[in-house]
């Protein structure tokens, strides 16, 4: 067995020998150095790669390369889903965002309530705030 074959059979040796090339490959796909490094590291952390049992002898690098490609595809798929979810949220926000008129009416109503509340004596104000803001009922006992 040659030194190269011995190195290829050892996952740590494979990592040292091919890490930079695999990261470059991943960067080309995910366009992000830290994510590419994470993908390659995750591949080498897989149990079947650590044991060296997933690929036929002499095909370890090809197998790991395919694992890196699959990891990159997963990253890209998650990013696409996140983008779609973000666009969907933007659409929901546009559909359900109140108009300027509705916001003005709401602000005026709020100001009327605050003005009316300010006219009440302090104890009444506390009762009203506790009842409607904190959701306490009239029958809630006071803390000692």
N, C-alpha and C positions, 0 to 999 in steps of 0.2 A: 504494500500500500504506500503510495507516495505521500509527501507532506501535504500537497494540495487536497488529496482525497481525505486525509485525516482531518484537515481543517474544515472541509466541507461537511464532515460528519458531526462536528462539534458546533452546537448553536452559538456559543460564545465566539468561536472563531469565525463563524459565518457573519455574526454581527459586526465584529471588528473589520472584517474584510469587505463587506458589502453595504455597510450602513450608509455611507455617504452617497453611493449610487442610488440606493433605494429612496433616500430622502430627496435627492434631486428629482427622481421620477415622481414622487408624491407631490413635490412642490409644483411641478408642471401641471398636475391635475387639480390640486386644491388651491393653488396660487397663494399659499400661506405657509411660511417656514415653520412656525410653531405647530400648526396642525399637522403638517407633513411629518415632522419629527414624532408627534404623538401617534400617528398612524403606524409608522415603522416600529416604534417601541411597543405598541399594542400587539402587533403581529408577532414580534419576538417573545412576547409574554404568553402567547397562546400555548396551552399544555402540549398539543401535538407538535408544535414547532420546538418547544423546549426539549421534548423527548427525542426529537429527530425521527419520529415514527410515521409521519404523514406522507413523506415523499419517498420515491424509490431512490436507492443509492445513485448519486451522481446528478440527481434532478432537484436537489434541495433548494438551490438558488432560484430556479424557475418556479418552484412551488411557493417560495416565500414572495417572489415578485407578484405572483397571482394573488396571494393573500393581501399584499399591499394595494394592488389595484382594487380589490374588492373593498378594502377598508376606505380607500379614497371615494369609491362609488357611494358607500354608505354616508360618508361625510357630505358629499354633494347632494344626495337625496334628502338628508336632514336639513340642509341649507335651503333647498327648494321648498320643502314643506314649511319651513319657518317664514320664507318670503311670501308664500301663498297665504299663510295664516295672517301675516302682517297686512297684506293687501285686503284680505277679508275683513279684518278689524277696522281698517281705514274706511271701507265701504259701509260697514255697520255704523261707524261713527258719523259718516256723512248722512246716512239715512235717518238716524235717530238723534242727531244733534238738534237742539232747539233753535228756532230762528232767532234773529236779533230781536224781533218784536216779542216773542215769548220770553226771552231772557229779560227784557225791559219790564214786562208785566210782572214777572217773578220777583225781580229786584224791588219793584214798587210795593208789592204785597209784603215782602219781607220787611221793608222799611216801615210799613204801616204796623205790622205786628210788633216790631221793636219799639216803635213810638208808643203804642198802646201799653206794652209791657213796662216801659219806663215810667208811665203815669201811675202805676200801681205801687203800693207800699212795699218795702223790701221783703217782708215775710210772704206777702201774696206772690210777689215776683218769684221768690224761691220755690214756692209750692207749684206755681205754673211751670217753671222750668223743669223741676223734678218730675212733674206729672207727664209733660209732653215731650221733653227732650230725653230724659233718662228712662221714660217708659214705666215709671212707678205708679202704682194705683193709689187712690185716696186712703185705702185701708192698710198700706204698708207701714209697719211700726217704725218709729224713729229709733236710731241708734242711741244708746245711753251715753 
